[in-house]
Amino acid sequence: MRELVIDLDAIVENLNTYKKLAPGAKVMAVVKANAYGHGMYEVALKLERAKVDYFGVADVDEALHLREGGLETPVLAWLHDPNDRFTEALEANVELSIANLEQLERVADAARLTGKVARVHLKIDTGLGRNGSTIEDWPALVSAVVALCDEQLLECVGVFSHLSTTSEPDDRHQMALFDEATETAKRLGLDFELRHLTASDGTISYPDANFDMVRIGVGLYGLSPFVGHTAAEYGLRPAMTARALVTQTKRVKAGTGISYGYMARTTKETTLALVPIGYAEGLPRNASGKAEVSIKGKRYTIESRIAMDQFVIDVGDDDVVAGDEVVIFGDPATGVPSADDLAVAADTINYEIVTRMGGRFYSTYLGAVD
């Protein structure tokens, strides 16, 4: 009755689109947060068969999940807590981000315990203000890494940062700081293979900053990384369709209140259709009164309050019956609302819409690998 349809072939198409946007650069497919709600294992398996260069995840647990599933593509984990399982990560050939000396020492200890050379990427904070070494601490961190590389405890694979996408001047300033940081690292004797800075948005906006590898997240799933621009403008195709079946219809009189708080009342005799999707599935409650859905090619506004398990739509005198398909969002090229449309209705971004879908949804995969 509730289904997420994930088109894995669309994800591969989007991967190939980004390869064309960044010729000569490796592509890291970011599959954190359950592949932005699309299913980490299924997406990663498909992309591994498509010869993606890298996987990117937020934490070690996500990386180990990929390894436990038998995936062998290089994977980088970049967000660590003081108790992370670095020994298990090294045993599983997971590459680790290093942002400070404390993390570095713990990774070095894990290398000593396991006898494995830790493959690391150094993160420099060039202005996003999140994870990464400060500019001031960078020389000391690099020097410590060089020493541990000399001890053959570490191998530095890459140096990376992340743009804030605040404005072009801000991004260009970050690029300049990144260039300075990589030059400082080289001057201090650090050998590394990969520089990576741009993500789904920067890869499009700043081709001169794509360097040796690009990290593709939301664009991989066929969503635009830019508010106010559609995915189709960049040759991307949405991979997720959220849909359900009407579970009940009934005729009601004019003046009938609908759902909690009576946000809406019927203005004439009409048909109400009940749809078993609510905020427990990730449909934002604050999209009540604004979000649209599609039934048989026609759009209807969810005028009443979205509840935990369901919402109600007024379909007038249209021929809608129990069992009819309701598309919450999907590929707008097919005439249905998009994740961007729902994001606008909920005053958020498409990233949040797809990653929050879950609850009692059942996922079906098109183009799945056997």
Secondary structure, 3 states (H helix, E strand, C coil): CEEEEEEHHHHHHHHHHHHHHCCCCEEEEECHHHHHCCCHHHHHHHHHHCCCCEEEECCHHHHHHHHHCCCCCCEEECCCCCCCCHHHHHHCCCEEEECCHHHHHHHHHHHHHHCCCEEEEEEECCCCCCCCECCCCHHHHHHHHHHHHHCCCEEEEEEECCCCCCCHHHHHHHHHHHHHHHHHHHHCCCCCCEEECCCHHHHHHCHHHCCCEEEECHHHHCCCCCCCCCHHHHCCCCCEEEEEECCEEEEECCCCEECHHHCEECCCCEEEEEECCCCCCCCCHHHCCCCEEEECCEEEECCCCCCCCCEEEEEECCCCCCCCEEEEECCHHHCCCCHHHHHHHCCCCHHHHHHHCCCCCEEEEECCCC
